[in-house]
């Protein structure tokens, strides 16, 4: 007698749903049938069904809306965090519609931990910005930018709903010379999930970037929280850079 693996059923369900998606039976942004309807279709428990759905979610092809069920993910945005290109610019270049929403903009003293990381004086003043980014009417990114006041004095008088990169370049003739970047998976908390229209505890991608000027002075610290189905990290690595990398990321590492 052949004993079937205990997980065979959810893998078959995953394959059937992936086939439906690949055949275009469900389109980007379209809502999935309810879990009850899908469980009836496949004759399985909700627990087994969720295993299949969570596998598709991990692959970046579906996502859980905040108390709204499951949806088909739109095509991800290609993003190279090593390039000095603003969100509005690289999203528009891919034929998509970007929008920036300012959540907070204030001048404050740098927090001790951040001041130490940036090498700032304990009482240094910085601009603290929090923004939500949208693509095609869907929130995809929460972004915090902390910039030293000396780098861009009077920044809060500038429009912050457009490209910060372009504002720094055109208004202040400022371009970061070097960045230190960290990427890692994370879990989104209640507030982040609500702002990104995802269930609390959903997986996300966190990016931290410490930017320096031509003299090596830290001038900006950024933290980004992406919904994982919305972004695809793509890096161009040349021969001169390749020797310094531990390994090349697979193409869909952060989808």
NORRAMO-V38009 format. One record per helix or strand. SS is the DSSP state (H for helix, E for strand). FROM is the first residue (numbers start at 0). TO is the last residue. Records with the same first field share a line. If there is no record, write none. Layout:
SS: FROM-TO + FROM-TO
This chain:
H: 7-21 + 34-41 + 45-57 + 86-91 + 111-117 + 154-156 + 163-171 + 189-194 + 227-229 + 238-241
E: 30-30 + 61-64 + 68-71 + 76-78 + 97-108 + 124-134 + 137-147 + 177-186 + 197-197 + 202-211 + 217-226 + 230-232
